[in-house]
């Protein structure tokens, strides 16, 4: 790493002790930025990096609620408003027991660059709670969401901060959150949240957008080598919203997705995952992947283990951070891997990314490859602002254009900085320069 950046990195790490995921995200970005600072000494003089690494505002709050037996429960809620240079803070809410400040900060930090790469006017933020929705009734989830919003409402707004979903937060949770926001503020402020239901201000394609976008980005990478998804064997990790829609899109492009996973195990379905059945099991019944295997002939369910033991030529990690390490990466490379598109945020460890890059595997980092979700959130905000709603075809065409544009921006930036095909460098520099220029222009903020 560039010596000037090393000193800044050390200060950032020391100022944020015990936040391993945030450290990882910062170090990965810093490793790309040396050449930018050679060309733009003004970024160093204005301390852009030091400012970028310090969130503009961090809110941590108590979320009291009662479970169905009447017992009082307490969770911790977060919203980190990271960067406001390009537009309102924008990013999802994650409800998962692993959530703590370090996770929210890593996600918020990544979101700054991701959102900049989309070309849409959105800043970076993220939030969530250490609440575990698994096994909770609808009524419990509603009471939790209402309590969470009873604090969060004072910090958000169409022009301020616009949360959305992430792991553990989907259409149901956004509905309860929006209902409570409306009730407290007495405002039908559609643009305050994205991922809303279609009859009350949501956008078509938003549920599909992250998974679809990941596949569109990966297809663009494959095209640089004169190939495509058609006829390929693909492995996807996860079986939530991102994974399901990545599977659907990859199969629509002619691939066979032979495996996907949840936190208990994985399924191998050589005929190709049955997306309709997977949606029924996961989204309607909120059941486990094991139930998918029980309901379909010829499917093997592997309890525990790693889905990355299944050979494929394209891997789409769509589960969670650090789910794919260097050992798994080496195994996939030996099995004939050609491309990786990150549907989740930071699913590959830094060592795994090195293994892929050293082996000449096309590697699309999450902040580029999974930007389709937040980009379509920005399209939802546009529709809300103009009190309009677009067709599926029009919205999907916009998403496709945006993903092709992000691919182009990353590829062109990597080329410009002398590392053609390095999408990590392209995404980090492409996103950074846009935010840094805006911060410079807006004075000491
Ligand atoms: N949570 C998603 C992400 O990681 C989407 C955020 C949004 O739509 O605001 O980008």
Boltz pocket constraint, residues with backbone or C-beta under 6 A from the ligand:
constraints:
  - pocket:
      binder: B
      contacts: [[A, 90], [A, 91], [A, 92], [A, 93], [A, 162], [A, 163], [A, 164], [A, 165], [A, 166], [A, 167], [A, 194], [A, 345], [A, 370], [A, 371], [A, 373], [A, 374], [A, 375], [A, 377]]
      max_distance: 6.0
